[in-house]
Amino acid sequence: MPKETLGDVDIHYDIVGEGTPVVMVMGFTMSGSAWRFQVPELSKKHRVVTFDNRGAGKSSQPAGPYSMAMLAEDTIALMDRLGIEQAHLVGVSMGGMVAQHVAIEHADRLLSLALIATHPGGFFMRIPPLSGLAWLSTAAVGVSRAKAAKHLLFPRSFRREVGDEWLESVLSRDFANPPSKAGRRGQLRAVMGHNTRRGLPKLGGLPSLVVRPGKDRLVAKRGSDAIHALIPDAKLLALSEAGHGIIRQSSAELNAALLEHFAAAELSRQAAGG
């Protein structure tokens, strides 16, 4: 995994495929390698960039505080260093928050925006659904991060369908490289300060897709609904049986929707003479 030194941090990244760039922003404390259920399919038509945010994976994990603006500028700085003038931007969970800030401050750098299992900020949006609070509190008092994640990311029906062996295989990879305390605290501070409610209405004209998992235990469905209402002409994809681990659980449907979204945005741009 190559790296670039961007100001005060080293950002580790990976690039797969050729074509119109797609930049993918991962969620809270997770490595960009967790996009592995998307990269093989998307890279058949696109140059796909994944990376570890500051505070996660192999990237630098300096002492905080971090802000969403800081994480957004890391994303733009990486695009600059890689010579990416414009890209389709995809973010999941905290990565979707970062992507919102990138879009608001640098809309001219984006071909399209896709926001998965995320919210626009505000006090009540930070509170997970009741079904997730118990497992969050359990994780805080000693249950392994991977065990808690199994219940937080996936609905019971899906866990029964795929079985423990698949779940443990997937989550052991996702949680193999835990963040430092500084990285975790820094990213948490950024999440707590996130609020894009005033900026999202300015994104009219940017092709935007909002993906709402119907059984999300970490981000309430109203978060996706709020984003959909705030971004003019945004499209909403509701996957009723998906949990917060949608990028793993519903990868086939999600990948197809993303590819369709990218193609439609490029076609619209060509039609407009852009």
C-alpha positions as CSV (number, residue, x, y, z in Angstrom):
1,M,0.0,0.0,0.0
2,P,1.8,3.2,-1.2
3,K,1.7,6.4,0.8
4,E,1.9,10.1,0.3
5,T,3.0,12.7,2.9
6,L,0.3,15.4,2.9
7,G,1.2,18.2,5.3
8,D,1.3,16.7,8.8
9,V,0.2,13.1,7.9
10,D,1.2,10.1,5.8
11,I,-1.9,8.8,4.0
12,H,-1.7,5.2,2.8
13,Y,-3.8,4.5,-0.3
14,D,-4.4,1.9,-3.1
15,I,-5.4,2.3,-6.7
16,V,-7.1,-0.4,-8.9
17,G,-8.4,-0.2,-12.4
18,E,-8.5,2.3,-15.2
19,G,-11.1,4.9,-16.3
20,T,-12.9,7.8,-14.7
21,P,-11.7,8.1,-11.1
22,V,-13.7,7.0,-8.1
23,V,-12.5,8.0,-4.7
24,M,-13.9,6.1,-1.7
25,V,-13.9,7.4,1.9
26,M,-14.2,4.8,4.6
27,G,-16.0,5.0,8.0
28,F,-15.0,5.4,11.6
29,T,-11.5,3.9,12.4
30,M,-11.7,1.5,9.5
31,S,-9.0,0.9,6.9
32,G,-9.8,1.6,3.3
33,S,-9.3,-2.1,2.6
34,A,-12.8,-2.6,3.9
35,W,-14.0,-1.5,0.5
36,R,-12.8,-4.9,-0.9
37,F,-16.4,-5.9,-1.6
38,Q,-16.7,-2.9,-4.0
39,V,-13.3,-2.5,-5.6
40,P,-13.2,-5.6,-7.9
41,E,-16.5,-4.7,-9.5
42,L,-16.1,-0.9,-9.7
43,S,-12.6,-1.2,-11.0
44,K,-13.8,-3.0,-14.1
45,K,-14.8,0.4,-15.4
46,H,-13.1,2.9,-13.2
47,R,-9.8,3.9,-11.5
48,V,-10.7,3.3,-7.9
49,V,-8.9,5.0,-5.1
50,T,-9.2,3.8,-1.5
51,F,-7.2,5.1,1.4
52,D,-6.9,5.1,5.2
53,N,-8.1,8.3,6.8
54,R,-5.9,10.0,9.3
55,G,-6.4,8.2,12.6
56,A,-7.0,4.8,11.0
57,G,-5.2,1.9,9.3
58,K,-1.6,2.5,8.2
59,S,-2.1,6.3,7.9
60,S,-0.7,8.6,10.6
61,Q,-2.6,8.8,13.8
62,P,-1.6,12.0,15.4
63,A,-3.1,13.5,18.5
64,G,-6.3,15.3,17.9
65,P,-8.5,17.1,17.8
66,Y,-9.6,16.3,14.2
67,S,-12.4,17.9,12.3
68,M,-14.5,16.9,9.3
69,A,-12.9,19.9,7.5
70,M,-9.5,18.4,8.2
71,L,-10.5,14.9,6.9
72,A,-12.1,16.5,3.9
73,E,-8.9,18.4,3.1
74,D,-6.9,15.2,3.4
75,T,-9.1,13.7,0.7
76,I,-8.7,16.7,-1.6
77,A,-4.9,16.8,-1.0
78,L,-4.7,13.1,-1.9
79,M,-6.6,13.7,-5.1
80,D,-4.2,16.6,-5.9
81,R,-1.2,14.5,-5.3
82,L,-2.5,11.7,-7.5
83,G,-3.4,14.1,-10.3
84,I,-7.1,13.6,-10.0
85,E,-8.9,16.7,-11.2
86,Q,-12.4,15.3,-10.8
87,A,-13.8,12.1,-9.4
88,H,-17.0,10.3,-8.4
89,L,-16.9,10.5,-4.5
90,V,-18.3,7.7,-2.4
91,G,-18.5,7.7,1.4
92,V,-19.9,5.3,4.0
93,S,-20.9,6.2,7.6
94,M,-18.2,8.6,8.9
95,G,-16.8,8.6,5.4
96,G,-20.1,9.8,4.1
97,M,-19.8,12.7,6.5
98,V,-16.3,13.5,5.2
99,A,-17.7,13.3,1.6
100,Q,-20.4,15.8,2.5
101,H,-17.8,18.3,3.6
102,V,-15.7,17.7,0.4
103,A,-18.8,18.2,-1.7
104,I,-19.8,21.5,0.0
105,E,-16.3,23.0,-0.2
106,H,-15.1,21.5,-3.4
107,A,-18.2,20.7,-5.6
108,D,-16.2,21.6,-8.7
109,R,-13.9,18.6,-8.1
110,L,-16.8,16.1,-8.1
111,L,-18.5,14.3,-10.9
112,S,-21.0,12.7,-8.6
113,L,-21.6,12.1,-4.9
114,A,-22.8,8.9,-3.2
115,L,-23.6,8.8,0.5
116,I,-24.1,5.5,2.3
117,A,-25.5,4.9,5.8
118,T,-24.8,8.4,7.0
119,H,-26.4,11.6,8.3
120,P,-26.1,15.4,8.1
121,G,-25.3,16.0,11.7
122,G,-27.1,17.6,14.6
123,F,-27.5,16.4,18.2
124,F,-30.3,13.9,17.6
125,M,-28.6,12.4,14.5
126,R,-25.6,11.4,16.7
127,I,-27.8,9.1,18.8
128,P,-28.0,5.6,17.3
129,P,-31.3,3.7,17.3
130,L,-32.1,2.0,20.6
131,S,-31.4,-1.4,19.1
132,G,-27.7,-0.4,18.7
133,L,-27.2,1.4,22.0
134,A,-27.0,-1.8,24.0
135,W,-24.2,-3.3,21.9
136,L,-22.3,0.0,21.9
137,S,-22.4,0.1,25.7
138,T,-21.4,-3.6,25.8
139,A,-18.4,-2.9,23.6
140,A,-17.3,-0.1,25.9
141,V,-17.0,-2.4,28.9
142,G,-14.9,-5.1,27.4
143,V,-16.6,-7.2,24.7
144,S,-14.3,-7.5,21.7
145,R,-14.7,-4.9,19.0
146,A,-15.3,-7.6,16.3
147,K,-18.0,-9.4,18.4
148,A,-19.9,-6.2,19.0
149,A,-19.5,-5.2,15.4
150,K,-21.2,-8.5,14.3
151,H,-24.4,-7.4,16.0
152,L,-24.1,-3.7,15.2
153,L,-23.4,-4.2,11.5
154,F,-25.6,-7.0,10.5
155,P,-29.3,-7.8,11.1
156,R,-30.1,-11.1,12.9
157,S,-31.7,-12.7,9.8
158,F,-28.5,-12.0,7.7
159,R,-26.3,-13.4,10.5
160,R,-28.3,-16.6,10.5
161,E,-28.1,-16.8,6.7
162,V,-24.4,-16.5,6.4
163,G,-23.3,-18.1,9.6
164,D,-20.5,-17.4,12.1
165,E,-17.7,-18.6,9.9
166,W,-18.4,-16.0,7.2
167,L,-18.9,-13.2,9.7
168,E,-15.7,-14.0,11.6
169,S,-13.7,-14.2,8.4
170,V,-14.9,-10.8,7.2
171,L,-14.7,-9.0,10.6
172,S,-11.3,-10.5,11.5
173,R,-9.9,-8.8,8.4
174,D,-11.8,-5.5,9.0
175,F,-10.6,-5.3,12.6
176,A,-7.1,-6.7,12.2
177,N,-5.4,-3.3,12.5
178,P,-7.1,-1.4,15.4
179,P,-6.5,2.3,15.7
180,S,-4.6,4.0,18.4
181,K,-6.4,5.8,21.2
182,A,-5.4,9.1,19.6
183,G,-6.8,8.1,16.2
184,R,-10.0,6.8,17.7
185,R,-10.5,9.9,19.8
186,G,-9.6,12.2,16.9
187,Q,-12.1,10.7,14.5
188,L,-14.8,10.6,17.2
189,R,-14.2,14.4,17.8
190,A,-14.7,15.0,14.1
191,V,-18.0,12.9,14.1
192,M,-19.3,14.8,17.1
193,G,-18.7,18.2,15.4
194,H,-20.2,17.2,12.0
195,N,-23.1,19.3,10.7
196,T,-23.8,20.0,7.1
197,R,-27.4,21.0,7.2
198,R,-26.7,24.5,5.9
199,G,-24.4,23.4,3.2
200,L,-26.2,20.5,1.6
201,P,-28.9,22.6,-0.1
202,K,-26.1,24.3,-2.1
203,L,-25.3,21.0,-3.9
204,G,-28.1,21.3,-6.5
205,G,-26.7,20.2,-9.9
206,L,-24.3,17.7,-8.4
207,P,-25.6,14.2,-9.2
208,S,-26.2,12.7,-5.7
209,L,-27.2,9.3,-4.5
210,V,-28.3,8.6,-0.9
211,V,-28.3,4.9,0.2
212,R,-30.4,4.1,3.2
213,P,-30.1,0.7,4.9
214,G,-33.4,-0.3,6.4
215,K,-32.1,-2.2,9.4
216,D,-29.2,0.1,10.5
217,R,-28.4,-0.1,14.2
218,L,-25.8,2.7,14.1
219,V,-27.3,5.4,12.0
220,A,-31.0,6.0,12.1
221,K,-32.9,5.9,8.8
222,R,-33.9,9.5,9.3
223,G,-30.3,10.5,8.7
224,S,-30.5,9.3,5.0
225,D,-34.0,10.8,4.7
226,A,-32.7,14.2,6.0
227,I,-29.8,14.2,3.5
228,H,-32.2,13.2,0.7
229,A,-34.5,16.1,1.6
230,L,-31.6,18.6,1.9
231,I,-29.8,18.0,-1.4
232,P,-31.8,19.2,-4.4
233,D,-32.8,16.4,-6.8
234,A,-30.8,13.7,-4.8
235,K,-31.9,10.1,-5.5
236,L,-32.7,7.7,-2.7
237,L,-31.9,4.0,-2.8
238,A,-33.6,2.2,0.1
239,L,-32.4,-1.3,0.9
240,S,-34.9,-2.5,3.5
241,E,-33.1,-5.6,4.7
242,A,-29.6,-4.1,4.9
243,G,-27.8,-3.1,8.1
244,H,-24.9,-0.7,8.7
245,G,-22.6,-3.3,7.2
246,I,-24.3,-2.7,3.9
247,I,-21.1,-2.6,1.9
248,R,-20.5,-6.2,2.8
249,Q,-24.1,-7.5,3.2
250,S,-25.6,-5.9,0.1
251,S,-22.5,-5.5,-2.1
252,A,-24.1,-6.8,-5.3
253,E,-27.1,-4.4,-5.2
254,L,-24.9,-1.5,-4.0
255,N,-22.2,-2.0,-6.6
256,A,-24.8,-2.1,-9.4
257,A,-26.4,1.1,-8.1
258,L,-23.1,2.9,-7.9
259,L,-22.1,1.9,-11.4
260,E,-25.5,3.1,-12.7
261,H,-25.1,6.3,-10.7
262,F,-21.6,7.0,-12.1
263,A,-22.7,6.3,-15.7
264,A,-25.8,8.5,-15.5
265,A,-23.7,11.4,-14.1
266,E,-21.2,11.0,-16.9
267,L,-23.9,10.8,-19.5
268,S,-25.6,13.9,-18.2
269,R,-22.3,15.8,-18.1
270,Q,-21.6,14.8,-21.8
271,A,-25.1,15.9,-22.8
272,A,-24.5,19.3,-21.2
273,G,-21.2,19.6,-23.1
274,G,-19.0,19.3,-20.0
